[in-house]
Amino acid sequence: MSVRRATLGWLLAAALGLGAQESTSQHERLAAIERDQASLPQLILSQQSHQRIGFHGLQADPAWIAIDLGRTVTPDRIAVFPARSQLAERVPSPGFPAAFDVEIAETEDFARAIRIVRWSEPLPGAGEHLPFLIFSGNGATGRFIRLRVTGLRPDPDQSDRQYFRIGEIVVLADGLNVALHAPVSSSASTESARRWERINVNDGYLWCLPLLGASPSPTHGFQSGVSVAAVVADRSWVEVDLGDVMPIDQIHLVPAHPRDFADSSGFGFPTHFRVLGDAGTPTETVILKELEPVWPADALPNPGSAQVMVATPGLSARRIRVSCQALWRRGPGSGKGPDEHVFALSELQVWRGRTNIAAWRPVLAADATQTTGWSPEALTDGYSSRHQLIDWDAWLDGIERGEHLREEAKTLRAGLALEHERWQQRLVLIAISAAVLIALLAAIALLLLRTRAGRERDVLRMRIARDLHDEIGAGLSHLAMQSDLAKQHLKQGDLHGDRLDAMSASARELIDHMRDIIWLLAPKAGDWRDLARRMEAIANRLLEGIPHSVVVTGTPPDGQPAIAWSRDVVSFMKEALTNARRHSQAQHVRVSITWSERLVIEICDDGTGFDVNDARPHGGSGLDNLRQRAAALSATLELHSSPGQGTRIQLSVGIEAI
């Protein structure tokens, strides 16, 4: 029998341990991926309040869109972003080509074009679910970049027509997007002002916010003083002094989005403004002019959190100024006064190649707000209102690595889910095996009982069978039901550790019941001292987690106890201790076991107590069971309890040997 008990324990313990050991390394890798992802740039959705979504190309033979870079370049990388009119993470991008070639040439007719890459989606429709594509320039050189579409999409509104959409094409060379605002041509397009135009394909506006790092920002940026008037005619301005006249490739205006204000991206971005080089000098240069239509209409729709990127080929200047004609309405002052208008930017960047030459340069302003987070110096500190600002190379490297990590995590989670499913199947199989083993043990027990003659042995056989049914059968049914529920939760993707913990607790309780029953059925279950040790162990086990004491006095007699007598005494003790654990809410339980001419078991607790005249004080049949077990032993039972005064149960029974 000891071999069978060990086998049953090993089977259930193995079931509970399977999967956890096998999946440890996968869980550790997932945790490492999550830490790595937290340090990388994130794909943050852009509100696209500027209304510039991308390019919509009609069916043509061939269908293409080309960009004149203005000079011969050797691209380091080319990134192609989809056009998304519906902003939500991981939503499809209708119209993204199913296949295309990226070509470069020195002449506009692409007579001697070099194909940089040929791409096609791995599965039908997969391209419409990509966040972006990044390709190496492969060392090719040329002035003109062309995206030639070889896989169009069917138009959902017109079945006989096909089309494609592109959100943005970024061509990186020496750290800059050399395609920014370069002339664009196409074989066919649908021109819809702002929303769908060729110029949108390289305007710097993406479906996500580019060039944002993972580190949070310590500042909001620059904010002017408050103006009652909306139209200020260049009286509100801010400028950065580069220290010397320098060649400038690009200027980036980063809108403010302060955390301590109502969620308003594009906070303080002027409705009408100019960007000037060396303002007020004979060499003043108008870099960008957004003045029409005149106020109160918006000359430039508020860009939200998206950077306004301006290409400045051939420009050299020392001072870069943003000069406002009309300000952004912040709202009413106190609810009673006139409207308030302000001008704000989180950062002004001036790029020369890979370097932001405006970083930490002095800032001058017509007027400024100096409060927590707002200062002129914050305009060149390298942060937007929310994030650290980084360059194109760092951003593309970060999001590319982030996508690789996302795919790796997805594969790991799928593997873990499959392993959990296999683990559940093994658990069910082991539970069935345990049931068969328990049934075999029950059959052996019944066979032993049949060898005993007389009515007393028949009664004992029925009691043992009832215990197997009530304790073990119910426990197996509960465990099987929990396994089925766990499989359902696994399929739904919401399996949690709490349910596995419950299954583990049920299995351990089942093992304890089996050990008690097997011990009673063993041909040589032991002498009176073995029974005494078993009773003390049961008390400590059932009261685990509750402050308690077990006191044994006297010496058990020699010889062996009768099996039926041992069963009834152990069952009585387990019933009484279970009642105390479940219902008493005791702070301490004391168990006294006294051996003399009789065995006296006393269980006292300082719990809530109950009315002994109430037949079912806790809605169950615990007291009835105690009285029945005492009657079966021909024992004396004393019950003392009252509400709020705890409970004392004493059983005094004559010792019955074999």
N, C-alpha and C positions, 0 to 999 in steps of 0.2 A: 504493500500500500504506500510506503514512503516513496517508492519510485514513481508511482502514479501521481502522488501529490506534487513531486518535483517536476514531473512532465507537464502537468496542467499549469503550474506557476510559470514554467519556462515559456510555454506557448503564449500565454496572455502577456507576459512581460515583453516577449519578442514583438508581439503585435503593437504594444504601446511604444516601443522604442524604434520600430521601423520608420523610415522616412525622415525622422528628425536628424539622425546621424548622417543620412545620405544627402540631405539638403543643406547642411550647415555651410558648406563652402559656397553654394549658390546664394544663400542669404547674405553671407559676408560680402560677396562680390556685389550684390544689389546695394548693400549699404555703402560700399565704396563708390559705386556709380552715383548714388544720390549725393554723396559729399562732393564728388567731382563736378556734378551738374550745378550744384549751388555756387561754384566758383566761376562758372562760365556765363557768357552773355546769353540772355533769353530772347526768344522770339515774342516780342510784346506787340499786341495788336495795335494798329494805328486807326484812329477814328475816321481818318480820311475826310475831315470836314472841309478840306480844300477842294473836294469833288473831283479830283484827278485820279481816275482809277487805272487807266492803261490804254492799250491799243486794241481795236477790234478790226480784224482783217477779214475781208470777204474772200470767197472762193476765187482763185485765179490760177493760171497755168503759165509760169510757176507762181506760187504765193510766197512773197518774201517781204522783209523789212530790212532796210540798210541804214547805217549811220556813217556819216563822214566825220572822221576824227580830226580833220583839219591838218594833220601832219602824219608822217610815217612813225608808227610806234610798234613796239614789240610787247604785246599783252602778256602780263604774268598770269592773270586769271580772268575768266569771263563768267559772270553770274547771271542767270536768267530767273526772274521771279514771276509767278503767275499774277493775273489780275483777279482780285476778289472784291465783288460788289457787296457780298454779305460777309460781315466780319464776325467770325467765331472761330475758336481754335480748332484746327484740324477739319474744317469743313471743306467740301470739294471746291475746286476752282474751275467752273465750266469754261470750256473753250481752250484750255491749255493744250497745245499740239500733242498729238500722239507720237509724232516723229519729226525731227528736223535736223538740218546740218548747220553748223556755224562755220562760215568761210571768211577769209581775209584776202584783200587784194590791194594792189597799189593804184589801180584805176577804177573809175566808177562803173565801167561795164563788166567788171569782174572777169575780163578775158583770160587772165592767168591766175585764177583764184586758187588759194590753198585752203583745203578743208582742215579746219582745226579739230572738229569732232563731229561724229555722226551719232545721234542719240535716238532711241525709240523706247517706248514704255514696255516694261517686261511683261505686263498683263493688260488686257483691254481695260481702259479707264483708269489705270494706275497713275498716269501722268496728272490727272485732275486732282489727285490727293497729295501731291508733293508740295512741300513748303517752298522749295527753290531747287535749282540745279547749279552746281559750280564745276567749271571745266578748267583744266590747265591750258595756258596759251600755247604750249608745245614749241616755243621758240619761233613761231611764225611771225612775219613782219608785214605791215601794210598800213594803208591810210583808211581803207573802207572795211567795215565789218558788216556782214550780212547774215541774217537768220533766214534760211530757206526752208519753208514748211513742206514736209512730204507726207504728213499725216494730219488731215483736217478733221474737224468734229461736225457731226450732223446738226443742223440748226433745229432746235426743238420746236420752233414756231413755223418753220417752212421746211417740209421734208425733202424738197428738191434742192436745198441749198446747204452749203457747208461753210464753215468759218473757223477762225482761231483767234485767241486772245493772248496778249502778253502784257504783264504789268510793268516790268522794268528790265532793262538790259544794262548791266554794269560791266565796264571794261576797265580792269585795273592795270596800270602801268606805273612803276616807280611809286607805288603807294597811293596814287590818285585815281579817281574815276574819270578817265579821259573822255568818256562818252557823254559826260554831263552837259546837257543843253546843246550838243552838237547837232547839225542839220540832219533831219530824218526824211527818208523817202520810202515808198512802199509800192507794191504792184496793185494793191486794191485795199481800200479801207472805208470804214463808216465813220464819218466825222460828226461827232456830237459834242458841241462846245463844252470844254473842261472835262467832262466825264470820259469821253472816248475820242482822243485825238492822237495823231502821230507824235506830237511833241511830248505826250505823257510817257512815252516809252523810255525816256532818259532825262526826266525832270527831277530826279532825286526823291520822288515820293513813292514809297513801297507800301505793301499791305501791312508790313510790320515796321517798327521803329528801328532804323539802323544806327550803328555806331554807339550803342549803349552798352556799358560794361556791367559787371555784377555788383560792384561796390556801391553802397548807398551814398547819396549826396549829403554833405554837411550844410549846404546853403541853398537858398532859393534862386539867387541871381541879383540882377539890378532892377530897381523900380524907381520911376521918377516921382516927384512930388505930385500931389493931387491937384487937378485942374477942374474948375467948374465948366470951362469952355471945352467943347469937343475939338473945334478947329483951332490949332495953335500956330499954324504957318511958320514952321521951323523954329519955334521958340522952345521946343522940347527936343533934346538930342543927347546922344552919348557917343563917345569916340574912344578908340584905342590908339595909343601912340607906340609905334613899333620901334622907335628910337633912331631909325635911319630909313632912307628910301630903299625899299626892297622889292624885288620881283614877286608878284603874287599870282598864284594859280587859281585859287578858289576861296570864297568866303562862305561861311556857314552861320546862319542866324538860328539859334536854338530857342524856341519859345519857352516861356515859364509855365510851370505846373505845380505851384506850391502845395505842400501837404496841409498847411494850417488854414487853407481857404476852402470854400465850397468847391467840390470837384469840378474844376473848370480848366481844361487844357487850353493852351493858347492864351493864358492869362496875360493881359496887358499888351498883346501884340497889336501894333497900330493898324488902323484901317487904311491909312494913306501915308506913305513914307518914301524916302529916297535913301540909297546907300551911296555915299560919296567918298572919293579919295582926295585927301588934302583939301578939305573944305575951306573956302574963304581965301585961297591962294590963287595966283595966276595959273597954276597947274591943276586946279580943281577938275576932277573927273566924276561924271555921273556913272556909277557902276550899275545901279538898279533903280528904276523909277516906277513906282506903283501909285499913280495919282488919279487914274480914271477907271470907272466913272467917278465923278466928284461926290463928295460927302453930301447926304448921309448914306449913299450906297457904298458898298465895300469895293475898293479898288482890287485888293487881293483877299479872297475869302480866307477867314482865319484858318491857319494851318493846323490848329490843335497842338499836339505834341510833336508833329513832324518837323524836322529841320528844313529850313529854306536854304537850299544850296545854290550858289551862284558861281558859274565858271567865269574867270577873268583872264583869258589869255592875253599876254602882252602888257598887262597892267603892272606899273611900279608906283608905289606910294609909301609915305611914312605914316600917315594918320588915316584910319578908316572910321567914318562917322555914319551913324544911322540917325537921320533927321526926319522928324514927324511933321506931317501936315494936319492929320486928324488922329485923335487918341481913341483908345478902347474904353468903352463905358463900363466902369466897375459896378455902378449901381447907385442908388440914393445914399446920401451921407448918413443921416440919422433917422430916416423915415419921414422927416419933415422938411429937410433942406433940399437944395438943388442936386442934380445928378453929379456924380464924381467920375472923372476920367483920368486914366493913368497910362503910362508907357512902361513896359517891362520886357526884359529878355533874361533868360537864364545864362546864356553864354554867347559870346561873339568870337568865332574862330577865323583865323586868317592862315590859309595853308600855302606853303611853298614846298612842293614835293611831298615827302612823308612827314614834314614838321609843321606843327601849328605855331607859327612865329608870334602869335598874339598871346601865348600862354604867359600869365603873370606879368604882362606889360601894364604900364600905368593907364588908368581910365579917367577920363574927364567927362563931366556931364553938366548940362544947363542947370539942373537941380536933381536931387536924389533923396530917396527915403533911406534913413539909417536906422533900421530896427533889426531884431534877431532874424538872421538868415538873409536879409536884404542889405546890400552895400555895393558901391561901384566896383570894389575889388573882386566881388564874387562873379563879375562878368567874364573874368579870364582865369578862373581857378581850376578849369578842367572838368567841371561837373555841370550837368543839367540840374533842374530842380529835384530830380528823383535818382539819377544814376551818374556814375562816372562815365565820361566820354572817352572813346577810344577811336583808333583809326580803322580804315577799311580792312587792312590785312588782319589785325587782331580780331575784329568783329567776325569776318568770314571764317577765320580759323576756329574761333570759339563756337559759332553756331554749327559749323560742319562737324566738329568733334561732338557737340551736344547731340546732333542727330545720330551719329554713330553710337553714342552711349544709349540713346533712347531705343534704338533698334536692338542693341545688346540686352538691355533691360527687358524689352518685350519678349525676346527669345528665352531669357532666363525665367521670366514669370510663366511663360507657356510650359516650359519644362517642369517647373515646380508644380503647376496645376496638374500636369499629367502624372507626376510622381505621387501627388496627393491622391489622385484617383486610383492609381495602382495600390497605394497604401490602404485605401478604404476597401478595395477588393480583397487584399490579403487579410485585413482585419475581419471581414465577413467570413472568409474561408476558415480562419483560425477559430472564430466564434462557433462555426458549425462543427469544426473538429472537436472543440472543447465540449460542445453539446453531446456529440457522439461518445466522447470519452466519459462524460458524466453519466450518460445513459448506461454505458457499460459498467461503470462502478455501481450504479443503482441495481443493475441486473445481478451483479455479484452479491450485493447486499441482500437482495431478495432471496438469492439461492442459499446464502448462509442461513437466513431466517427459516427457510423451508426445512432445513435439517433439524431444527429445534421442534420438538413435539409440544403439543398443548396449546390451549387457548391464549395463554399469556404471550407466547412467541408470535402468534398470529396478530395479536393486538400491537405488539412491538413493531412487526413488519409494516403494518398499516401506518403507524406513526412515522416511521422512517420515510415511507413513500410520500406521506403528506408533507414532510419537511422538504424533501427533494422538490416536490411540486411547488410549494409555497415560496421557498427561499431561492432555490437554484433556478427553477423554471421561470419564476417571475423576473429574477435577475437577468436571465438570458433573453427573455422577451424584451425587457427594458433596454438591454445593450443592443439587440438587433434593431429596435425602433430608433435608438440614437444613431446607429450606423446609417440607416436609411435616410434620416433627416440630414446627417452630415453630407451624404452623397448629393442630396437635393441642393443644399447650400453651396456645395462645391461647383455644381453645374451652373448655379446662378452667380458665382464669383464672389460670394460673401461669407465663405467659411472662415470662422474666427477661432482663436485658441480656446475661448471659453467652452465651446461645444466639445472639443477634443479633451479638455480637462474633465468635463462631465463624464465622457466615455471612460477616461482613465480611472476616475473615482469609482464608477460602477463596476469596472472589471476587478479593481482591488477588493471591493466589498464582496464580490462574487467569490473571489479566491478565499477570503476569510471564511465565508459560509461553508465552502467546500472543505476547507481544512478542518473546521469543527466537526462536520458530519463524518468525514473520512476517519478522523481520530476516534469517533465513537464506534464506527463500524469495524475498525481494525481488530483482527482476531486477538491480538495482545495489545489492547489500547493502553495498558499500563496499570500500575497499582494506584492506591489511594493518594500517594504523594504526587504522582503524575497528574491526577485529577485536581489536586490542590494547586499545582503550578499552572495548569490550564485555566482554572477559574481566575487566578490572579492576573494572568496575561490577558484574558478576555476583558476584565474590568479596566485594565490600563488602556487596552486598545479602543474600547467603546467610549471611554471618557477622554480620549486624546484631544487636546485643545481646550479642555475645561479644567480649571484648578481642582485637583482631587487628591485623595489619599486612600491607599488600600492597606488595611491592617489585618494581618493573619496571626491568630493566637492558637495555642494548643498544637497537638501533634496528630496527624491523620493516622488511622489504624493500619495494621498490616493486612496484606491480602489485596484482592481486587474488588472494585465495586461492580454491581450489576449494571449491564449496559442500559437497560430501560431506566433505572434509577439515575445513572449519570446523565442520560439524555434529558430527563425531566428537570434535574437540578440546574444543568447548564442552560436549558431553555428558559427556566424561570428567571435566572440571573440576567440573561441577555435581554429578556422582555422588560424587566425592571430598570436596567441601566439605559436601555433605549428610550423608555418613557422619560427618565430623568433628563437625558440629553436633549430630547426633542421638545419637551413641554415645560420643564421646571424654570428655565431661565436663571439657573442657580449660579452664584458666584463661587461656590465650593460644594463638592460632593464627597462624602465619606463612605467608604465601603469597609465593613468589618466581617471577617470570616473566622468563625470560632469552631475549633474541633474539640469535641469531648465525647460523651456518650451519644450526643446528638450533634448534628451540624446546624449551626445558627448563622444565617446570612442576614446582615442588617445594612440597609442603604439609606443614608440620610442626606438631605440637601437643604440649602437655605433659600430655595426658590420661591415662586409665587404661590405654591400650594393650591388646594382645591377643596371643594366640599365633598367629603367622602360619601355623602348621601346621594350625590349626583351620579347616576348610573354611568353616564358618558361625559365626564368633565371636560374632555378635550375633543369631543366629537368622534372618538374612536372606541375601540373595544379592548384597550390595554388592561383595564382593571378586571374585566371579565376573564381575559386570558390568564392573568396572574392567579385569580381564584380557582380557575379550572386546573392549572398546573399544580397548585398547592393541594387541591383535592386528589389529583392523581397520585401524589406522593404520600397521601394521608398525613399531611404536615399541618402545623399550626401557622396561620398567617395573621399578622397584625398590620393594620394600615392606620396611620395617624397623620392627619393633615387638616389644615384650614386655610382659607384664602389669606395670602400674605405671610404665612407662618412656616412655610417650608413643608417637607414631607418626610416621614420615616416609615420604611417598610421592613418588617422582620419576618423571616421564614425560619421555623424550627422543625427539623425533619430527622426522623430516625435513620441511622446508618444501615444500608442494606448491602450485604456482600453477596458474591456469587456462591 
